């Protein structure tokens, strides 16, 4: 049908500073071991995380300095703008379009504050028209990329032929805190990286895949599972409950409900594509979704190459799936603050 929303392209970008996990562990040891009694046990997460390398917006030495809100957010503004432009340019080029063709831009980011938004700061470089509609989305964390894709599809559906650019950009590393001697903070320094991903959507003919449906599920009483704390120094990660066991116990019924609202069931899905929260989360999802161990192979490879980049990560996985060849129906999923599960169903182009 001509009114179906088509995914025209997916592209990704990372900042220039690559750090391997062994070097990250050494820096963490130097920063925390003398001040945190349980560090020798916690440092094992650097080895068990499934991560080989990550990309950071700043060189390692920058994170060891005394940093406040202004320094952290300045790094976010500059780095996020550069990554936004890089990912958007690649996605538009792959779709055979330019910034002048974009009617609506959805910007997903939760790791810094920008007013005017990152989209406005990047508008001139990308050649956006003066009448482009800007939709900033904040606070969704790791679920943001999937939710942004679903939101972009609904906006494209509302006006046939309009071009919607969705960009998810997160600089998780600007929240690395040398002053917070907590388990959650040290684990975060072992897991998170920086990156951006963009996709182009349009209701009409062509495209690489059709966006079939989307939906969310938010569990009551779960505000404490994941999020940011805020103080004078900056953002601080919140992991107040273990996510892998929660995911294993609760994700399948939530996804089943989302699928049912779209007229689908588990048996209709050929490939689950899941945000890589970490190695233990991937294993928990395979168990919960009754998948063979190792089935989430692209998830593990993205985690190994980039770490957990929050919102863009699911789109990195989608990019790899599309390069390998999408199966007939893929369900893209992610979990984030709320605590929320977000899903988008994609049908491969015939």
Residue pairs with C-beta under 8 A, 6 or more apart in sequence:
2 160
2 203
2 204
2 205
3 157
3 160
3 203
3 204
4 203
4 210
4 211
5 153
5 156
5 157
5 201
5 202
5 203
5 210
5 211
6 201
6 202
6 203
6 204
6 205
6 206
6 207
6 208
6 209
6 210
6 211
6 349
7 199
7 200
7 201
7 207
7 208
7 209
7 210
7 211
7 346
8 94
8 95
8 97
8 199
8 200
8 201
8 202
8 206
8 207
8 208
9 91
9 92
9 94
9 95
9 199
9 200
9 208
10 91
10 94
10 197
10 198
10 199
10 208
10 315
10 318
10 319
10 322
11 87
11 90
11 91
11 94
11 197
11 198
11 199
11 319
12 87
12 90
12 195
12 196
12 197
12 198
12 312
12 315
12 316
12 319
13 83
13 86
13 87
13 90
13 195
13 196
13 197
13 198
14 55
14 83
14 193
14 194
14 195
14 196
14 306
15 55
15 56
15 57
15 79
15 82
15 83
15 171
15 194
15 195
16 55
17 55
17 56
17 57
17 58
17 59
17 60
18 53
18 54
18 55
18 56
19 53
19 54
19 55
19 56
19 60
20 52
20 53
21 46
21 47
21 49
21 51
21 52
21 53
21 54
21 190
22 46
23 60
24 46
24 54
24 189
24 190
25 43
25 46
25 47
25 190
27 60
27 63
27 64
28 43
28 46
28 186
28 189
28 190
29 39
29 43
31 64
31 178
32 39
32 178
32 181
32 186
33 39
33 40
33 43
35 181
36 42
36 181
36 186
38 183
39 186
42 183
42 186
42 187
43 186
45 186
45 187
45 190
45 191
46 190
48 279
48 280
49 190
49 191
49 278
49 279
49 303
49 307
50 278
50 279
50 282
50 300
50 303
50 304
51 190
51 191
51 303
51 304
51 307
52 304
52 305
53 304
53 305
53 306
53 307
54 192
54 193
54 194
54 306
54 307
55 193
55 194
55 195
55 306
56 63
56 173
56 193
56 194
57 75
57 76
57 79
57 83
57 171
57 173
57 174
57 194
58 75
58 79
58 173
58 174
62 75
63 173
63 176
63 178
64 178
65 71
67 233
67 234
68 232
68 233
68 234
69 232
69 233
69 234
72 112
72 174
72 175
72 234
72 235
73 112
73 113
73 174
73 234
75 171
75 174
76 111
76 112
76 113
76 114
76 171
76 174
77 112
77 114
77 118
77 121
79 171
79 174
79 194
80 109
80 111
80 112
80 114
80 118
80 169
80 171
80 196
81 118
81 121
81 122
83 169
83 171
83 194
83 195
83 196
84 107
84 118
84 119
84 121
84 122
84 167
84 169
84 196
84 198
85 122
85 125
85 126
86 196
87 167
87 169
87 196
87 197
87 198
87 312
88 99
88 122
88 126
88 165
88 167
88 198
89 126
90 198
91 165
91 167
91 198
91 199
91 200
92 98
92 99
92 101
92 102
92 126
92 165
92 198
92 200
94 200
95 200
97 163
97 200
98 127
99 123
99 126
99 127
99 128
99 129
100 127
100 128
100 129
101 163
102 126
102 128
102 129
102 132
102 163
102 164
102 165
103 132
103 133
103 159
103 162
103 163
103 164
104 132
104 133
104 134
104 135
104 152
104 155
104 156
104 162
104 163
104 164
104 165
105 119
105 128
105 132
105 133
105 134
105 135
105 164
105 165
105 166
105 167
106 135
106 137
106 148
106 151
106 152
106 155
106 164
106 165
106 166
106 167
107 117
107 118
107 119
107 134
107 135
107 136
107 137
107 167
107 169
108 137
108 140
108 144
108 145
108 147
108 148
108 166
108 167
108 168
108 169
108 311
109 118
109 136
109 137
109 138
109 144
109 168
109 169
109 170
109 311
110 138
110 139
110 140
110 141
110 144
110 170
110 228
110 310
110 311
110 337
111 170
111 171
111 172
111 174
111 175
111 235
111 310
112 171
112 174
114 121
117 134
117 136
118 136
118 167
118 169
119 128
119 134
119 136
119 167
120 134
122 128
123 132
135 151
135 155
137 144
137 147
137 148
137 151
139 337
140 147
140 148
140 311
140 336
140 337
140 338
140 340
140 342
141 226
141 227
141 310
141 311
141 336
141 337
142 226
142 275
142 277
142 308
142 310
142 311
142 313
142 334
142 335
142 336
142 337
143 216
143 275
143 311
143 334
143 335
143 336
143 337
143 338
143 340
143 341
143 342
144 168
144 170
144 310
144 311
144 334
144 336
145 168
145 197
145 275
145 311
145 312
145 313
145 314
145 315
145 334
146 214
146 275
146 314
146 332
146 333
146 334
146 342
146 343
146 344
147 214
147 216
147 334
147 336
147 342
148 166
148 168
148 311
149 166
149 199
149 201
149 211
149 214
149 315
149 332
149 344
150 211
150 214
150 215
150 342
150 343
150 344
151 166
151 214
152 164
152 165
152 166
152 199
152 201
153 164
153 201
153 211
153 214
153 344
154 214
155 162
155 164
155 201
156 162
156 163
156 164
156 201
156 202
156 203
157 203
159 203
160 203
160 204
161 202
161 203
161 204
162 202
162 203
163 200
163 201
163 202
164 200
164 201
164 202
165 198
165 199
165 200
165 201
166 198
166 199
166 200
166 201
167 196
167 197
167 198
168 196
168 197
168 198
168 311
168 312
168 315
169 195
169 196
169 311
169 312
170 194
170 195
170 196
170 309
170 310
170 311
170 312
171 194
172 188
172 192
172 193
172 194
172 308
172 309
172 310
173 192
173 193
173 194
174 234
174 235
175 188
175 192
175 228
175 234
175 235
175 236
175 237
176 185
176 188
176 189
176 192
177 185
177 233
177 234
177 236
179 233
180 236
184 237
184 238
184 239
184 240
185 236
185 237
187 239
188 237
188 239
191 278
191 307
191 308
192 307
192 308
192 309
192 310
193 306
193 307
193 308
193 309
194 309
195 306
195 309
195 312
195 313
195 316
196 312
197 312
197 315
197 316
197 319
198 315
199 315
199 318
201 211
206 349
207 349
208 322
208 326
208 348
208 349
209 322
209 326
209 330
209 346
209 347
209 348
209 349
210 346
210 347
210 349
211 344
211 345
211 346
212 262
212 264
212 329
212 345
212 346
212 347
213 261
213 262
213 263
213 264
213 344
213 345
214 262
214 342
214 343
214 344
214 345
215 258
215 259
215 261
215 262
215 342
215 343
216 258
216 340
216 341
216 342
216 343
217 254
217 255
217 257
217 258
217 340
217 341
218 338
218 339
218 340
218 341
219 250
219 254
219 338
219 339
219 340
222 241
222 338
222 339
223 337
223 338
223 339
224 238
224 240
224 241
225 238
225 239
225 240
225 241
225 243
225 246
225 337
225 339
226 238
226 239
226 240
226 243
226 336
226 337
226 339
227 238
227 337
228 235
228 236
228 237
228 238
228 337
229 235
229 236
229 237
229 238
230 236
243 277
243 278
243 281
243 335
244 278
244 280
244 281
244 283
244 284
245 284
246 339
247 277
247 281
247 284
247 285
247 288
247 335
248 284
248 285
248 287
248 288
249 288
251 285
251 288
251 289
251 333
251 335
251 341
252 266
252 288
252 289
252 290
254 341
255 266
255 289
255 331
255 333
255 341
255 343
256 265
256 266
258 341
258 343
259 265
259 266
259 268
259 269
259 331
259 343
259 345
262 345
264 345
266 289
268 329
269 329
269 330
269 331
269 345
270 327
270 328
270 329
270 330
271 321
271 326
271 327
271 329
271 330
271 331
272 285
272 289
272 291
272 295
272 296
272 330
272 331
272 333
273 298
273 299
273 314
273 317
273 318
273 321
273 330
273 331
273 332
273 333
274 282
274 285
274 296
274 299
274 314
274 317
274 333
274 334
275 299
275 313
275 314
275 317
275 333
275 334
275 335
276 282
276 299
276 300
276 302
276 303
276 308
276 313
276 317
277 308
277 335
278 303
278 308
279 300
279 303
282 296
282 299
282 300
282 303
283 293
285 291
285 296
286 292
286 293
286 294
286 295
286 296
294 300
298 317
298 320
298 321
298 324
299 317
301 320
302 313
302 316
302 317
302 320
306 313
306 316
309 316
310 336
311 334
311 336
313 334
314 332
314 333
314 334
317 332
318 330
318 332
318 346
321 330
325 348
326 346
326 348
327 348
328 347
328 348
329 345
329 346
329 347
329 348
330 345
330 346
330 348
331 343
331 344
331 345
331 346
332 343
332 344
332 345
332 346
333 341
333 342
333 343
334 341
334 342
335 341
335 342
336 342
